[in-house]
Amino acid sequence: MPIRVMLVDDQVLLRTGFKMVLTAQPDMEVVAEAGDGAEALDVLRSTAVDVVLMDVRMPRLDGVEATSRICRDGQGGPGQPKVLILTTFDLDEYAFSGLRAGAAGFLLKDVPPDELLGAIRAVHSGDAVVAPSTTRRLLDRFMTLLPAPDENAHPELDQLTDREREVLLLIAQGQSNGEIAASLFVSEATVKTHVGRILAKLGLRDRVQAVVLAYETGLVRAGGR
């Protein structure tokens, strides 16, 4: 079955460009479009979608709030879709807010077609699109938007073993599974097991949210410290 994609952007020309790229792929299908977040939520109630490409700056209901309602409040309808935030080149605070709202990652609006297609496929398969190191740089830049670190606000961290906390810290520092395996002298399969347990225990969807949580709790600070 093709990956069912929804395009949400108030710029018709941009949606048209993305649609041309996606519909040329044998494994993708653009099943819906919307000009703002409110329209997107309406459409999602009656249309099955796998991946939403979501702009952030839109009238009526912006992409961050729409993403929050889809990812946190379950307003994405049956088979909740994954959301990819579309942002400008300077990685503004909207992309940061979108990640906190539950987006699986973010893309630049001028992303090359191959990267766009790869990102959609990655999200559909359950991976996060943005590398942890990219997420960390984004959070480093917008640390002032985060609340003061408070580990007590997340008592679920107490469920983690010492090794799982160590792995979470390395994830937040931008290390891949392979790099974490080398750092801890374990197999990459073992790291994947730890990552899965961390996400399950903390109720997180992906590594991106793990990085955000690490910042929110003060486990890692600006600059990766």
C-alpha positions in Angstrom: 0.0 0.0 0.0 1.4 3.5 -0.9 2.3 5.9 1.9 -0.7 8.2 2.3 0.5 11.8 2.6 -1.3 15.0 3.5 0.0 18.4 2.7 -0.8 21.3 5.0 0.4 24.7 3.9 -1.4 28.0 3.2 0.8 28.4 0.1 -0.9 26.7 -2.8 2.2 26.9 -5.0 4.3 25.1 -2.4 1.7 22.3 -2.0 1.6 21.9 -5.7 5.3 21.5 -6.0 5.5 18.9 -3.2 2.5 17.1 -4.7 4.3 16.8 -8.1 7.3 15.3 -6.4 5.3 12.8 -4.2 2.9 11.6 -6.8 5.8 10.6 -9.1 6.8 8.0 -6.6 5.3 4.5 -6.9 5.1 4.1 -3.1 3.5 7.5 -2.2 0.1 9.0 -2.7 -1.1 12.5 -1.7 -4.6 11.8 -0.3 -5.4 15.2 1.1 -4.5 18.8 1.3 -5.3 21.7 3.7 -4.6 25.4 3.8 -4.4 25.7 7.6 -4.4 23.6 10.8 -8.1 23.8 11.4 -8.9 22.5 7.9 -6.3 19.8 8.4 -8.0 18.5 11.6 -11.4 18.5 9.8 -10.0 16.5 6.9 -8.2 14.0 9.1 -11.4 13.0 10.8 -12.6 11.4 7.6 -9.4 10.6 5.7 -6.8 8.0 6.5 -3.3 9.5 6.4 0.1 8.1 7.3 2.3 11.2 7.2 1.4 14.9 7.4 3.7 17.5 6.1 2.8 20.5 8.3 3.7 24.1 7.8 3.8 26.2 11.0 2.9 29.7 10.1 -0.7 29.5 8.9 -4.0 31.4 9.5 -6.7 30.3 11.9 -4.8 27.4 13.5 -1.1 27.2 13.2 0.9 24.0 12.6 2.2 23.7 16.1 -1.2 23.7 17.7 -2.5 21.4 15.0 0.4 19.0 15.6 -0.3 19.0 19.3 -3.9 18.1 18.7 -3.0 15.3 16.4 -0.1 13.8 18.4 -1.2 14.5 22.0 -5.0 14.7 21.9 -5.6 12.0 19.3 -7.5 14.3 16.9 -5.7 12.7 13.9 -8.4 10.1 13.6 -7.9 6.3 13.3 -4.3 5.2 12.8 -2.9 8.5 14.1 -0.5 9.9 11.4 3.1 11.0 12.0 3.7 14.7 11.5 6.7 16.3 9.8 7.1 20.1 10.5 8.0 22.3 7.6 10.2 25.2 8.7 12.3 28.0 7.3 16.0 27.9 6.8 16.9 29.5 10.1 15.3 26.7 12.2 13.0 29.1 14.0 11.3 28.6 17.4 8.2 27.1 15.6 10.2 24.0 14.7 11.3 23.7 18.3 7.7 24.0 19.5 6.6 21.5 16.9 9.0 18.9 18.2 7.8 19.5 21.7 4.2 19.1 20.5 5.0 15.6 19.2 6.2 16.0 15.7 8.4 13.2 14.4 10.9 15.7 13.0 11.2 18.8 10.8 12.2 19.6 7.3 13.4 22.7 5.7 11.0 24.1 3.1 13.7 24.1 0.5 14.7 20.5 1.2 16.0 18.6 -1.9 13.4 16.1 -3.3 15.5 13.1 -2.4 15.7 14.2 1.3 12.0 14.9 1.3 11.1 11.5 0.0 13.6 9.8 2.4 12.2 11.7 5.4 8.6 10.6 4.6 9.7 7.0 4.2 11.7 7.1 7.4 8.8 8.6 9.4 6.4 6.1 8.0 8.6 3.2 9.0 8.7 4.6 12.6 12.0 6.4 12.6 12.6 10.1 13.6 13.6 12.2 10.7 16.0 14.7 12.3 19.2 13.3 13.6 19.6 13.7 17.4 22.6 16.0 16.8 20.4 18.3 14.6 17.8 18.3 17.3 20.4 19.1 19.9 21.7 22.1 17.9 18.1 23.4 17.6 17.5 23.1 21.3 20.8 24.7 22.1 19.7 27.7 20.1 16.3 28.0 21.8 17.2 27.0 25.4 15.5 30.2 26.6 12.2 28.8 25.5 12.5 25.8 27.8 11.2 25.9 31.3 13.7 25.7 34.1 15.1 22.2 34.3 13.1 20.2 36.8 13.8 16.4 37.0 11.2 16.1 39.7 8.5 17.0 37.1 9.3 13.7 35.4 9.2 11.0 38.1 9.2 8.4 35.3 12.9 9.0 35.0 13.3 7.0 38.2 12.1 3.9 36.3 15.3 4.0 34.2 18.3 1.9 35.1 21.7 3.5 35.4 22.6 2.1 32.0 19.4 3.4 30.4 20.0 6.9 31.9 23.5 6.7 30.4 22.1 5.8 27.0 19.5 8.6 27.2 22.3 11.1 27.9 24.3 9.9 24.9 21.2 10.1 22.7 20.7 13.7 23.9 24.3 14.5 23.1 23.6 13.5 19.5 25.2 10.1 19.3 23.8 7.5 16.9 23.2 3.9 18.0 26.5 2.9 16.5 28.4 5.6 18.3 26.6 4.8 21.6 27.6 1.1 21.1 31.2 2.1 20.7 31.2 4.4 23.7 29.7 1.7 26.0 31.5 -1.3 24.4 28.3 -3.1 23.7 26.6 -4.3 20.5 24.4 -2.0 18.5 21.5 -4.5 19.0 21.9 -4.0 22.8 21.7 -0.2 22.3 18.5 -0.6 20.3 17.0 -2.7 23.1 18.0 0.0 25.6 16.5 2.8 23.4 13.3 0.9 23.0 12.9 0.4 26.8 13.7 4.1 27.4 11.0 5.2 25.0 8.5 2.7 26.5 9.2 3.7 30.1 9.0 7.4 29.4 6.0 7.2 27.1 7.9 8.8 24.2 7.3 8.3 20.5 10.8 8.6 19.2 14.4 9.7 19.9 13.5 13.3 19.1 11.2 13.5 22.1 13.8 11.8 24.2 16.3 14.6 23.4 13.7 17.2 24.3 12.9 15.5 27.6 16.6 15.3 28.4 16.8 19.1 28.0 13.6 19.8 29.9 14.8 17.8 32.9 18.3 19.2 32.8 19.9 15.9 32.1 21.8 17.7 29.3 22.3 21.4 29.0 23.1 23.8 26.1 26.2 22.7 24.2 25.6 19.1 25.1 27.0 19.3 28.6 
